[in-house]
């Protein structure tokens, strides 16, 4: 069984925006401190949780980061547009499994899944507009 993302060894080199992989990495993690272009909003994503954000994956044009563990714990997710690092959306996951976050669709989501779907849909819409 793979290690949880927060328990994987950190990479020992910087990873620039264009080099962030599209899929989750199973053998290592990319902490935000290794992303030179990271906006302050992503760097500080887990400050109140005492957790450094780590890179998870791409969802369309969005780069998904998480501070805190994935399962039934205080965690915060941040999605930043890879082509506009000032566009950031966050989702807060609480220990009881509830959550809340505004997506690029302007909707406040209470389910992480629907928040991620909003990221996906906004990416698809941007691709057809541009």
HELIX and SHEET records of a PDB file:
HELIX    1   1 UNK A    5  UNK A    7  5                                   3    
HELIX    2   2 UNK A   17  UNK A   19  5                                   3    
HELIX    3   3 UNK A   32  UNK A   34  5                                   3    
HELIX    4   4 UNK A   40  UNK A   43  1                                   4    
HELIX    5   5 UNK A   47  UNK A   49  5                                   3    
HELIX    6   6 UNK A  112  UNK A  129  1                                  18    
SHEET    1   A 6 UNK A  54  UNK A  59  0                                        
SHEET    2   A 6 UNK A  62  UNK A  67 -1                                        
SHEET    3   A 6 UNK A  75  UNK A  81 -1                                        
SHEET    4   A 6 UNK A  84  UNK A  93 -1                                        
SHEET    5   A 6 UNK A  99  UNK A 102 -1                                        
SHEET    6   A 6 UNK A 108  UNK A 109 -1                                        
END                                                                             
